[in-house]
Amino acid sequence: MLNHFKSFANDESGAVTVDWVVLTAAIVGLGLVVMTTVGGAIKTQATAIGAAVTADVGTGLSSN
């Protein structure tokens, strides 16, 4: 039984999978941080653009 645990501990066949899991988790975490940081500013700018477009369309329609 002890030999089985030693061979399992020395086996590196799944090491690449662990690397990919850690790398993927880091990328997802970074994406969440960026989305959280930039999300509020994007919403504010989108609202401002929508208001400007609505005002321009309203002005254009009322002048006809």
mmCIF file as Biopython writes it, N, C-alpha, C and O atoms, coordinates in Angstrom:
data_model
#
loop_
_atom_site.group_PDB
_atom_site.id
_atom_site.type_symbol
_atom_site.label_atom_id
_atom_site.label_alt_id
_atom_site.label_comp_id
_atom_site.label_asym_id
_atom_site.label_entity_id
_atom_site.label_seq_id
_atom_site.pdbx_PDB_ins_code
_atom_site.Cartn_x
_atom_site.Cartn_y
_atom_site.Cartn_z
_atom_site.occupancy
_atom_site.B_iso_or_equiv
_atom_site.auth_seq_id
_atom_site.auth_asym_id
_atom_site.pdbx_PDB_model_num
ATOM 1   N N  . MET A ? 1  ? 0.822   -1.191 0.000   1.0 0.0 1  A 1 
ATOM 2   C CA . MET A ? 1  ? 0.000   0.000  0.000   1.0 0.0 1  A 1 
ATOM 3   C C  . MET A ? 1  ? 0.868   1.258  0.000   1.0 0.0 1  A 1 
ATOM 4   O O  . MET A ? 1  ? 0.548   2.236  -0.675  1.0 0.0 1  A 1 
ATOM 5   N N  . LEU A ? 2  ? 1.956   1.229  0.752   1.0 0.0 2  A 1 
ATOM 6   C CA . LEU A ? 2  ? 2.855   2.376  0.819   1.0 0.0 2  A 1 
ATOM 7   C C  . LEU A ? 2  ? 3.503   2.629  -0.537  1.0 0.0 2  A 1 
ATOM 8   O O  . LEU A ? 2  ? 3.702   3.779  -0.928  1.0 0.0 2  A 1 
ATOM 9   N N  . ASN A ? 3  ? 3.833   1.556  -1.254  1.0 0.0 3  A 1 
ATOM 10  C CA . ASN A ? 3  ? 4.425   1.711  -2.589  1.0 0.0 3  A 1 
ATOM 11  C C  . ASN A ? 3  ? 3.436   2.368  -3.551  1.0 0.0 3  A 1 
ATOM 12  O O  . ASN A ? 3  ? 3.826   3.152  -4.417  1.0 0.0 3  A 1 
ATOM 13  N N  . HIS A ? 4  ? 2.178   2.047  -3.394  1.0 0.0 4  A 1 
ATOM 14  C CA . HIS A ? 4  ? 1.152   2.656  -4.251  1.0 0.0 4  A 1 
ATOM 15  C C  . HIS A ? 4  ? 1.104   4.177  -4.035  1.0 0.0 4  A 1 
ATOM 16  O O  . HIS A ? 4  ? 1.031   4.931  -5.006  1.0 0.0 4  A 1 
ATOM 17  N N  . PHE A ? 5  ? 1.143   4.627  -2.798  1.0 0.0 5  A 1 
ATOM 18  C CA . PHE A ? 5  ? 1.134   6.062  -2.507  1.0 0.0 5  A 1 
ATOM 19  C C  . PHE A ? 5  ? 2.401   6.751  -2.992  1.0 0.0 5  A 1 
ATOM 20  O O  . PHE A ? 5  ? 2.347   7.886  -3.466  1.0 0.0 5  A 1 
ATOM 21  N N  . LYS A ? 6  ? 3.541   6.074  -2.877  1.0 0.0 6  A 1 
ATOM 22  C CA . LYS A ? 6  ? 4.799   6.656  -3.358  1.0 0.0 6  A 1 
ATOM 23  C C  . LYS A ? 6  ? 4.771   6.819  -4.873  1.0 0.0 6  A 1 
ATOM 24  O O  . LYS A ? 6  ? 5.186   7.852  -5.398  1.0 0.0 6  A 1 
ATOM 25  N N  . SER A ? 7  ? 4.284   5.804  -5.572  1.0 0.0 7  A 1 
ATOM 26  C CA . SER A ? 7  ? 4.229   5.916  -7.031  1.0 0.0 7  A 1 
ATOM 27  C C  . SER A ? 7  ? 3.218   6.982  -7.449  1.0 0.0 7  A 1 
ATOM 28  O O  . SER A ? 7  ? 3.435   7.685  -8.436  1.0 0.0 7  A 1 
ATOM 29  N N  . PHE A ? 8  ? 2.121   7.108  -6.712  1.0 0.0 8  A 1 
ATOM 30  C CA . PHE A ? 8  ? 1.136   8.150  -7.011  1.0 0.0 8  A 1 
ATOM 31  C C  . PHE A ? 8  ? 1.729   9.541  -6.790  1.0 0.0 8  A 1 
ATOM 32  O O  . PHE A ? 8  ? 1.491   10.449 -7.586  1.0 0.0 8  A 1 
ATOM 33  N N  . ALA A ? 9  ? 2.488   9.708  -5.726  1.0 0.0 9  A 1 
ATOM 34  C CA . ALA A ? 9  ? 3.098   11.002 -5.418  1.0 0.0 9  A 1 
ATOM 35  C C  . ALA A ? 9  ? 4.167   11.384 -6.434  1.0 0.0 9  A 1 
ATOM 36  O O  . ALA A ? 9  ? 4.369   12.568 -6.702  1.0 0.0 9  A 1 
ATOM 37  N N  . ASN A ? 10 ? 4.849   10.401 -6.998  1.0 0.0 10 A 1 
ATOM 38  C CA . ASN A ? 10 ? 5.910   10.676 -7.967  1.0 0.0 10 A 1 
ATOM 39  C C  . ASN A ? 10 ? 5.401   10.771 -9.396  1.0 0.0 10 A 1 
ATOM 40  O O  . ASN A ? 10 ? 6.144   11.189 -10.284 1.0 0.0 10 A 1 
ATOM 41  N N  . ASP A ? 11 ? 4.157   10.395 -9.639  1.0 0.0 11 A 1 
ATOM 42  C CA . ASP A ? 11 ? 3.599   10.426 -10.989 1.0 0.0 11 A 1 
ATOM 43  C C  . ASP A ? 11 ? 3.306   11.874 -11.376 1.0 0.0 11 A 1 
ATOM 44  O O  . ASP A ? 11 ? 2.647   12.592 -10.624 1.0 0.0 11 A 1 
ATOM 45  N N  . GLU A ? 12 ? 3.786   12.307 -12.536 1.0 0.0 12 A 1 
ATOM 46  C CA . GLU A ? 12 ? 3.586   13.682 -12.997 1.0 0.0 12 A 1 
ATOM 47  C C  . GLU A ? 12 ? 2.733   13.742 -14.252 1.0 0.0 12 A 1 
ATOM 48  O O  . GLU A ? 12 ? 2.786   14.738 -14.973 1.0 0.0 12 A 1 
ATOM 49  N N  . SER A ? 13 ? 1.959   12.724 -14.533 1.0 0.0 13 A 1 
ATOM 50  C CA . SER A ? 13 ? 1.187   12.692 -15.771 1.0 0.0 13 A 1 
ATOM 51  C C  . SER A ? 13 ? 0.050   13.714 -15.780 1.0 0.0 13 A 1 
ATOM 52  O O  . SER A ? 13 ? -0.369  14.134 -16.859 1.0 0.0 13 A 1 
ATOM 53  N N  . GLY A ? 14 ? -0.456  14.124 -14.639 1.0 0.0 14 A 1 
ATOM 54  C CA . GLY A ? 14 ? -1.531  15.108 -14.589 1.0 0.0 14 A 1 
ATOM 55  C C  . GLY A ? 14 ? -1.063  16.508 -14.250 1.0 0.0 14 A 1 
ATOM 56  O O  . GLY A ? 14 ? -1.886  17.393 -14.019 1.0 0.0 14 A 1 
ATOM 57  N N  . ALA A ? 15 ? 0.238   16.724 -14.214 1.0 0.0 15 A 1 
ATOM 58  C CA . ALA A ? 15 ? 0.766   18.028 -13.806 1.0 0.0 15 A 1 
ATOM 59  C C  . ALA A ? 15 ? 0.378   19.131 -14.785 1.0 0.0 15 A 1 
ATOM 60  O O  . ALA A ? 15 ? 0.140   20.267 -14.375 1.0 0.0 15 A 1 
ATOM 61  N N  . VAL A ? 16 ? 0.313   18.809 -16.066 1.0 0.0 16 A 1 
ATOM 62  C CA . VAL A ? 16 ? -0.054  19.815 -17.063 1.0 0.0 16 A 1 
ATOM 63  C C  . VAL A ? 16 ? -1.506  20.236 -16.862 1.0 0.0 16 A 1 
ATOM 64  O O  . VAL A ? 16 ? -1.845  21.407 -17.039 1.0 0.0 16 A 1 
ATOM 65  N N  . THR A ? 17 ? -2.355  19.298 -16.495 1.0 0.0 17 A 1 
ATOM 66  C CA . THR A ? 17 ? -3.755  19.619 -16.244 1.0 0.0 17 A 1 
ATOM 67  C C  . THR A ? 17 ? -3.884  20.597 -15.083 1.0 0.0 17 A 1 
ATOM 68  O O  . THR A ? 17 ? -4.678  21.537 -15.142 1.0 0.0 17 A 1 
ATOM 69  N N  . VAL A ? 18 ? -3.124  20.382 -14.054 1.0 0.0 18 A 1 
ATOM 70  C CA . VAL A ? 18 ? -3.153  21.297 -12.908 1.0 0.0 18 A 1 
ATOM 71  C C  . VAL A ? 18 ? -2.694  22.682 -13.332 1.0 0.0 18 A 1 
ATOM 72  O O  . VAL A ? 18 ? -3.275  23.681 -12.908 1.0 0.0 18 A 1 
ATOM 73  N N  . ASP A ? 19 ? -1.666  22.758 -14.158 1.0 0.0 19 A 1 
ATOM 74  C CA . ASP A ? 19 ? -1.195  24.055 -14.655 1.0 0.0 19 A 1 
ATOM 75  C C  . ASP A ? 19 ? -2.297  24.771 -15.433 1.0 0.0 19 A 1 
ATOM 76  O O  . ASP A ? 19 ? -2.510  25.969 -15.248 1.0 0.0 19 A 1 
ATOM 77  N N  . TRP A ? 20 ? -2.996  24.040 -16.302 1.0 0.0 20 A 1 
ATOM 78  C CA . TRP A ? 20 ? -4.058  24.648 -17.092 1.0 0.0 20 A 1 
ATOM 79  C C  . TRP A ? 20 ? -5.224  25.106 -16.223 1.0 0.0 20 A 1 
ATOM 80  O O  . TRP A ? 20 ? -5.826  26.146 -16.489 1.0 0.0 20 A 1 
ATOM 81  N N  . VAL A ? 21 ? -5.543  24.340 -15.193 1.0 0.0 21 A 1 
ATOM 82  C CA . VAL A ? 21 ? -6.624  24.739 -14.287 1.0 0.0 21 A 1 
ATOM 83  C C  . VAL A ? 21 ? -6.258  26.037 -13.573 1.0 0.0 21 A 1 
ATOM 84  O O  . VAL A ? 21 ? -7.087  26.940 -13.462 1.0 0.0 21 A 1 
ATOM 85  N N  . VAL A ? 22 ? -5.039  26.134 -13.096 1.0 0.0 22 A 1 
ATOM 86  C CA . VAL A ? 22 ? -4.593  27.350 -12.408 1.0 0.0 22 A 1 
ATOM 87  C C  . VAL A ? 22 ? -4.565  28.530 -13.376 1.0 0.0 22 A 1 
ATOM 88  O O  . VAL A ? 22 ? -5.002  29.625 -13.023 1.0 0.0 22 A 1 
ATOM 89  N N  . LEU A ? 23 ? -4.061  28.323 -14.579 1.0 0.0 23 A 1 
ATOM 90  C CA . LEU A ? 23 ? -4.009  29.389 -15.581 1.0 0.0 23 A 1 
ATOM 91  C C  . LEU A ? 23 ? -5.413  29.858 -15.960 1.0 0.0 23 A 1 
ATOM 92  O O  . LEU A ? 23 ? -5.659  31.059 -16.063 1.0 0.0 23 A 1 
ATOM 93  N N  . THR A ? 24 ? -6.323  28.924 -16.165 1.0 0.0 24 A 1 
ATOM 94  C CA . THR A ? 24 ? -7.694  29.279 -16.519 1.0 0.0 24 A 1 
ATOM 95  C C  . THR A ? 24 ? -8.377  30.039 -15.388 1.0 0.0 24 A 1 
ATOM 96  O O  . THR A ? 24 ? -9.091  31.011 -15.636 1.0 0.0 24 A 1 
ATOM 97  N N  . ALA A ? 25 ? -8.165  29.608 -14.164 1.0 0.0 25 A 1 
ATOM 98  C CA . ALA A ? 25 ? -8.746  30.314 -13.018 1.0 0.0 25 A 1 
ATOM 99  C C  . ALA A ? 25 ? -8.193  31.734 -12.911 1.0 0.0 25 A 1 
ATOM 100 O O  . ALA A ? 25 ? -8.931  32.662 -12.578 1.0 0.0 25 A 1 
ATOM 101 N N  . ALA A ? 26 ? -6.916  31.909 -13.188 1.0 0.0 26 A 1 
ATOM 102 C CA . ALA A ? 26 ? -6.315  33.244 -13.139 1.0 0.0 26 A 1 
ATOM 103 C C  . ALA A ? 26 ? -6.904  34.146 -14.221 1.0 0.0 26 A 1 
ATOM 104 O O  . ALA A ? 26 ? -7.171  35.321 -13.969 1.0 0.0 26 A 1 
ATOM 105 N N  . ILE A ? 27 ? -7.106  33.611 -15.410 1.0 0.0 27 A 1 
ATOM 106 C CA . ILE A ? 27 ? -7.676  34.402 -16.506 1.0 0.0 27 A 1 
ATOM 107 C C  . ILE A ? 27 ? -9.118  34.787 -16.195 1.0 0.0 27 A 1 
ATOM 108 O O  . ILE A ? 27 ? -9.516  35.930 -16.423 1.0 0.0 27 A 1 
ATOM 109 N N  . VAL A ? 28 ? -9.898  33.850 -15.681 1.0 0.0 28 A 1 
ATOM 110 C CA . VAL A ? 28 ? -11.285 34.150 -15.317 1.0 0.0 28 A 1 
ATOM 111 C C  . VAL A ? 28 ? -11.325 35.194 -14.202 1.0 0.0 28 A 1 
ATOM 112 O O  . VAL A ? 28 ? -12.134 36.122 -14.250 1.0 0.0 28 A 1 
ATOM 113 N N  . GLY A ? 29 ? -10.463 35.049 -13.208 1.0 0.0 29 A 1 
ATOM 114 C CA . GLY A ? 29 ? -10.408 36.027 -12.121 1.0 0.0 29 A 1 
ATOM 115 C C  . GLY A ? 29 ? -10.037 37.410 -12.615 1.0 0.0 29 A 1 
ATOM 116 O O  . GLY A ? 29 ? -10.621 38.406 -12.188 1.0 0.0 29 A 1 
ATOM 117 N N  . LEU A ? 30 ? -9.066  37.476 -13.516 1.0 0.0 30 A 1 
ATOM 118 C CA . LEU A ? 30 ? -8.670  38.763 -14.080 1.0 0.0 30 A 1 
ATOM 119 C C  . LEU A ? 30 ? -9.813  39.383 -14.877 1.0 0.0 30 A 1 
ATOM 120 O O  . LEU A ? 30 ? -10.040 40.591 -14.810 1.0 0.0 30 A 1 
ATOM 121 N N  . GLY A ? 31 ? -10.522 38.564 -15.619 1.0 0.0 31 A 1 
ATOM 122 C CA . GLY A ? 31 ? -11.676 39.062 -16.367 1.0 0.0 31 A 1 
ATOM 123 C C  . GLY A ? 31 ? -12.755 39.631 -15.464 1.0 0.0 31 A 1 
ATOM 124 O O  . GLY A ? 31 ? -13.354 40.660 -15.776 1.0 0.0 31 A 1 
ATOM 125 N N  . LEU A ? 32 ? -13.005 38.961 -14.345 1.0 0.0 32 A 1 
ATOM 126 C CA . LEU A ? 32 ? -14.001 39.460 -13.395 1.0 0.0 32 A 1 
ATOM 127 C C  . LEU A ? 32 ? -13.569 40.779 -12.765 1.0 0.0 32 A 1 
ATOM 128 O O  . LEU A ? 32 ? -14.390 41.674 -12.566 1.0 0.0 32 A 1 
ATOM 129 N N  . VAL A ? 33 ? -12.287 40.898 -12.451 1.0 0.0 33 A 1 
ATOM 130 C CA . VAL A ? 33 ? -11.781 42.149 -11.877 1.0 0.0 33 A 1 
ATOM 131 C C  . VAL A ? 33 ? -11.922 43.288 -12.880 1.0 0.0 33 A 1 
ATOM 132 O O  . VAL A ? 33 ? -12.359 44.381 -12.520 1.0 0.0 33 A 1 
ATOM 133 N N  . VAL A ? 34 ? -11.557 43.042 -14.125 1.0 0.0 34 A 1 
ATOM 134 C CA . VAL A ? 34 ? -11.666 44.078 -15.161 1.0 0.0 34 A 1 
ATOM 135 C C  . VAL A ? 34 ? -13.129 44.446 -15.379 1.0 0.0 34 A 1 
ATOM 136 O O  . VAL A ? 34 ? -13.464 45.626 -15.480 1.0 0.0 34 A 1 
ATOM 137 N N  . MET A ? 35 ? -14.002 43.444 -15.453 1.0 0.0 35 A 1 
ATOM 138 C CA . MET A ? 35 ? -15.421 43.706 -15.678 1.0 0.0 35 A 1 
ATOM 139 C C  . MET A ? 35 ? -16.022 44.521 -14.533 1.0 0.0 35 A 1 
ATOM 140 O O  . MET A ? 35 ? -16.819 45.430 -14.765 1.0 0.0 35 A 1 
ATOM 141 N N  . THR A ? 36 ? -15.645 44.197 -13.314 1.0 0.0 36 A 1 
ATOM 142 C CA . THR A ? 36 ? -16.154 44.927 -12.157 1.0 0.0 36 A 1 
ATOM 143 C C  . THR A ? 36 ? -15.645 46.364 -12.144 1.0 0.0 36 A 1 
ATOM 144 O O  . THR A ? 36 ? -16.392 47.291 -11.831 1.0 0.0 36 A 1 
ATOM 145 N N  . THR A ? 37 ? -14.379 46.544 -12.483 1.0 0.0 37 A 1 
ATOM 146 C CA . THR A ? 37 ? -13.775 47.872 -12.457 1.0 0.0 37 A 1 
ATOM 147 C C  . THR A ? 37 ? -14.326 48.767 -13.559 1.0 0.0 37 A 1 
ATOM 148 O O  . THR A ? 37 ? -14.610 49.941 -13.318 1.0 0.0 37 A 1 
ATOM 149 N N  . VAL A ? 38 ? -14.477 48.234 -14.746 1.0 0.0 38 A 1 
ATOM 150 C CA . VAL A ? 38 ? -14.855 49.031 -15.905 1.0 0.0 38 A 1 
ATOM 151 C C  . VAL A ? 38 ? -16.370 49.074 -16.097 1.0 0.0 38 A 1 
ATOM 152 O O  . VAL A ? 38 ? -16.880 49.956 -16.787 1.0 0.0 38 A 1 
ATOM 153 N N  . GLY A ? 39 ? -17.081 48.145 -15.502 1.0 0.0 39 A 1 
ATOM 154 C CA . GLY A ? 39 ? -18.522 48.025 -15.727 1.0 0.0 39 A 1 
ATOM 155 C C  . GLY A ? 39 ? -19.311 49.278 -15.410 1.0 0.0 39 A 1 
ATOM 156 O O  . GLY A ? 39 ? -20.190 49.658 -16.184 1.0 0.0 39 A 1 
ATOM 157 N N  . GLY A ? 40 ? -19.028 49.922 -14.309 1.0 0.0 40 A 1 
ATOM 158 C CA . GLY A ? 40 ? -19.763 51.128 -13.937 1.0 0.0 40 A 1 
ATOM 159 C C  . GLY A ? 40 ? -19.544 52.266 -14.914 1.0 0.0 40 A 1 
ATOM 160 O O  . GLY A ? 40 ? -20.485 52.976 -15.268 1.0 0.0 40 A 1 
ATOM 161 N N  . ALA A ? 41 ? -18.317 52.440 -15.347 1.0 0.0 41 A 1 
ATOM 162 C CA . ALA A ? 41 ? -18.006 53.510 -16.304 1.0 0.0 41 A 1 
ATOM 163 C C  . ALA A ? 41 ? -18.664 53.245 -17.653 1.0 0.0 41 A 1 
ATOM 164 O O  . ALA A ? 41 ? -19.125 54.175 -18.315 1.0 0.0 41 A 1 
ATOM 165 N N  . ILE A ? 42 ? -18.707 51.988 -18.058 1.0 0.0 42 A 1 
ATOM 166 C CA . ILE A ? 42 ? -19.341 51.651 -19.337 1.0 0.0 42 A 1 
ATOM 167 C C  . ILE A ? 42 ? -20.836 51.942 -19.273 1.0 0.0 42 A 1 
ATOM 168 O O  . ILE A ? 42 ? -21.409 52.473 -20.225 1.0 0.0 42 A 1 
ATOM 169 N N  . LYS A ? 43 ? -21.464 51.599 -18.161 1.0 0.0 43 A 1 
ATOM 170 C CA . LYS A ? 43 ? -22.899 51.866 -18.013 1.0 0.0 43 A 1 
ATOM 171 C C  . LYS A ? 43 ? -23.176 53.361 -18.048 1.0 0.0 43 A 1 
ATOM 172 O O  . LYS A ? 43 ? -24.145 53.794 -18.670 1.0 0.0 43 A 1 
ATOM 173 N N  . THR A ? 44 ? -22.341 54.153 -17.391 1.0 0.0 44 A 1 
ATOM 174 C CA . THR A ? 44 ? -22.509 55.607 -17.381 1.0 0.0 44 A 1 
ATOM 175 C C  . THR A ? 44 ? -22.372 56.177 -18.790 1.0 0.0 44 A 1 
ATOM 176 O O  . THR A ? 44 ? -23.178 57.010 -19.205 1.0 0.0 44 A 1 
ATOM 177 N N  . GLN A ? 45 ? -21.361 55.733 -19.518 1.0 0.0 45 A 1 
ATOM 178 C CA . GLN A ? 45 ? -21.154 56.230 -20.880 1.0 0.0 45 A 1 
ATOM 179 C C  . GLN A ? 45 ? -22.279 55.792 -21.810 1.0 0.0 45 A 1 
ATOM 180 O O  . GLN A ? 45 ? -22.710 56.569 -22.662 1.0 0.0 45 A 1 
ATOM 181 N N  . ALA A ? 46 ? -22.754 54.571 -21.661 1.0 0.0 46 A 1 
ATOM 182 C CA . ALA A ? 46 ? -23.854 54.092 -22.500 1.0 0.0 46 A 1 
ATOM 183 C C  . ALA A ? 46 ? -25.121 54.902 -22.250 1.0 0.0 46 A 1 
ATOM 184 O O  . ALA A ? 46 ? -25.858 55.206 -23.188 1.0 0.0 46 A 1 
ATOM 185 N N  . THR A ? 47 ? -25.375 55.248 -21.008 1.0 0.0 47 A 1 
ATOM 186 C CA . THR A ? 47 ? -26.535 56.079 -20.678 1.0 0.0 47 A 1 
ATOM 187 C C  . THR A ? 47 ? -26.398 57.467 -21.293 1.0 0.0 47 A 1 
ATOM 188 O O  . THR A ? 47 ? -27.369 58.007 -21.824 1.0 0.0 47 A 1 
ATOM 189 N N  . ALA A ? 48 ? -25.209 58.044 -21.227 1.0 0.0 48 A 1 
ATOM 190 C CA . ALA A ? 48 ? -24.977 59.369 -21.813 1.0 0.0 48 A 1 
ATOM 191 C C  . ALA A ? 48 ? -25.136 59.335 -23.330 1.0 0.0 48 A 1 
ATOM 192 O O  . ALA A ? 48 ? -25.710 60.254 -23.915 1.0 0.0 48 A 1 
ATOM 193 N N  . ILE A ? 49 ? -24.636 58.292 -23.962 1.0 0.0 49 A 1 
ATOM 194 C CA . ILE A ? 49 ? -24.774 58.170 -25.419 1.0 0.0 49 A 1 
ATOM 195 C C  . ILE A ? 49 ? -26.240 58.008 -25.793 1.0 0.0 49 A 1 
ATOM 196 O O  . ILE A ? 49 ? -26.712 58.618 -26.753 1.0 0.0 49 A 1 
ATOM 197 N N  . GLY A ? 50 ? -26.958 57.187 -25.036 1.0 0.0 50 A 1 
ATOM 198 C CA . GLY A ? 50 ? -28.390 57.004 -25.305 1.0 0.0 50 A 1 
ATOM 199 C C  . GLY A ? 50 ? -29.168 58.300 -25.171 1.0 0.0 50 A 1 
ATOM 200 O O  . GLY A ? 50 ? -30.052 58.582 -25.980 1.0 0.0 50 A 1 
ATOM 201 N N  . ALA A ? 51 ? -28.847 59.091 -24.154 1.0 0.0 51 A 1 
ATOM 202 C CA . ALA A ? 51 ? -29.524 60.375 -23.968 1.0 0.0 51 A 1 
ATOM 203 C C  . ALA A ? 51 ? -29.204 61.328 -25.112 1.0 0.0 51 A 1 
ATOM 204 O O  . ALA A ? 51 ? -30.085 62.048 -25.582 1.0 0.0 51 A 1 
ATOM 205 N N  . ALA A ? 52 ? -27.953 61.340 -25.565 1.0 0.0 52 A 1 
ATOM 206 C CA . ALA A ? 52 ? -27.566 62.222 -26.674 1.0 0.0 52 A 1 
ATOM 207 C C  . ALA A ? 52 ? -28.259 61.815 -27.967 1.0 0.0 52 A 1 
ATOM 208 O O  . ALA A ? 52 ? -28.721 62.671 -28.720 1.0 0.0 52 A 1 
ATOM 209 N N  . VAL A ? 53 ? -28.331 60.523 -28.225 1.0 0.0 53 A 1 
ATOM 210 C CA . VAL A ? 53 ? -29.003 60.049 -29.442 1.0 0.0 53 A 1 
ATOM 211 C C  . VAL A ? 53 ? -30.490 60.374 -29.378 1.0 0.0 53 A 1 
ATOM 212 O O  . VAL A ? 53 ? -31.074 60.816 -30.368 1.0 0.0 53 A 1 
ATOM 213 N N  . THR A ? 54 ? -31.099 60.158 -28.230 1.0 0.0 54 A 1 
ATOM 214 C CA . THR A ? 54 ? -32.520 60.468 -28.073 1.0 0.0 54 A 1 
ATOM 215 C C  . THR A ? 54 ? -32.776 61.958 -28.289 1.0 0.0 54 A 1 
ATOM 216 O O  . THR A ? 54 ? -33.754 62.328 -28.939 1.0 0.0 54 A 1 
ATOM 217 N N  . ALA A ? 55 ? -31.916 62.804 -27.757 1.0 0.0 55 A 1 
ATOM 218 C CA . ALA A ? 55 ? -32.075 64.250 -27.937 1.0 0.0 55 A 1 
ATOM 219 C C  . ALA A ? 55 ? -31.905 64.637 -29.402 1.0 0.0 55 A 1 
ATOM 220 O O  . ALA A ? 55 ? -32.658 65.465 -29.915 1.0 0.0 55 A 1 
ATOM 221 N N  . ASP A ? 56 ? -30.923 64.046 -30.080 1.0 0.0 56 A 1 
ATOM 222 C CA . ASP A ? 56 ? -30.699 64.361 -31.491 1.0 0.0 56 A 1 
ATOM 223 C C  . ASP A ? 56 ? -31.858 63.882 -32.354 1.0 0.0 56 A 1 
ATOM 224 O O  . ASP A ? 56 ? -32.280 64.586 -33.271 1.0 0.0 56 A 1 
ATOM 225 N N  . VAL A ? 57 ? -32.372 62.702 -32.071 1.0 0.0 57 A 1 
ATOM 226 C CA . VAL A ? 57 ? -33.498 62.181 -32.848 1.0 0.0 57 A 1 
ATOM 227 C C  . VAL A ? 57 ? -34.735 63.033 -32.592 1.0 0.0 57 A 1 
ATOM 228 O O  . VAL A ? 57 ? -35.479 63.346 -33.522 1.0 0.0 57 A 1 
ATOM 229 N N  . GLY A ? 58 ? -34.957 63.409 -31.338 1.0 0.0 58 A 1 
ATOM 230 C CA . GLY A ? 58 ? -36.104 64.261 -31.013 1.0 0.0 58 A 1 
ATOM 231 C C  . GLY A ? 58 ? -36.011 65.614 -31.691 1.0 0.0 58 A 1 
ATOM 232 O O  . GLY A ? 58 ? -37.024 66.131 -32.162 1.0 0.0 58 A 1 
ATOM 233 N N  . THR A ? 59 ? -34.826 66.203 -31.753 1.0 0.0 59 A 1 
ATOM 234 C CA . THR A ? 59 ? -34.618 67.488 -32.422 1.0 0.0 59 A 1 
ATOM 235 C C  . THR A ? 59 ? -34.841 67.345 -33.919 1.0 0.0 59 A 1 
ATOM 236 O O  . THR A ? 59 ? -35.461 68.207 -34.543 1.0 0.0 59 A 1 
ATOM 237 N N  . GLY A ? 60 ? -34.342 66.269 -34.492 1.0 0.0 60 A 1 
ATOM 238 C CA . GLY A ? 60 ? -34.496 66.045 -35.929 1.0 0.0 60 A 1 
ATOM 239 C C  . GLY A ? 60 ? -35.939 65.807 -36.318 1.0 0.0 60 A 1 
ATOM 240 O O  . GLY A ? 60 ? -36.368 66.266 -37.377 1.0 0.0 60 A 1 
ATOM 241 N N  . LEU A ? 61 ? -36.689 65.115 -35.509 1.0 0.0 61 A 1 
ATOM 242 C CA . LEU A ? 61 ? -38.087 64.847 -35.822 1.0 0.0 61 A 1 
ATOM 243 C C  . LEU A ? 61 ? -38.955 66.082 -35.650 1.0 0.0 61 A 1 
ATOM 244 O O  . LEU A ? 61 ? -39.912 66.266 -36.402 1.0 0.0 61 A 1 
ATOM 245 N N  . SER A ? 62 ? -38.645 66.924 -34.688 1.0 0.0 62 A 1 
ATOM 246 C CA . SER A ? 62 ? -39.478 68.106 -34.448 1.0 0.0 62 A 1 
ATOM 247 C C  . SER A ? 62 ? -39.217 69.208 -35.474 1.0 0.0 62 A 1 
ATOM 248 O O  . SER A ? 62 ? -40.049 70.102 -35.625 1.0 0.0 62 A 1 
ATOM 249 N N  . SER A ? 63 ? -38.093 69.171 -36.179 1.0 0.0 63 A 1 
ATOM 250 C CA . SER A ? 63 ? -37.802 70.218 -37.159 1.0 0.0 63 A 1 
ATOM 251 C C  . SER A ? 63 ? -38.435 69.923 -38.512 1.0 0.0 63 A 1 
ATOM 252 O O  . SER A ? 63 ? -38.438 70.787 -39.388 1.0 0.0 63 A 1 
ATOM 253 N N  . ASN A ? 64 ? -38.975 68.710 -38.701 1.0 0.0 64 A 1 
ATOM 254 C CA . ASN A ? 64 ? -39.611 68.373 -39.995 1.0 0.0 64 A 1 
ATOM 255 C C  . ASN A ? 64 ? -40.984 68.852 -39.993 1.0 0.0 64 A 1 
ATOM 256 O O  . ASN A ? 64 ? -41.701 68.677 -40.978 1.0 0.0 64 A 1 
#
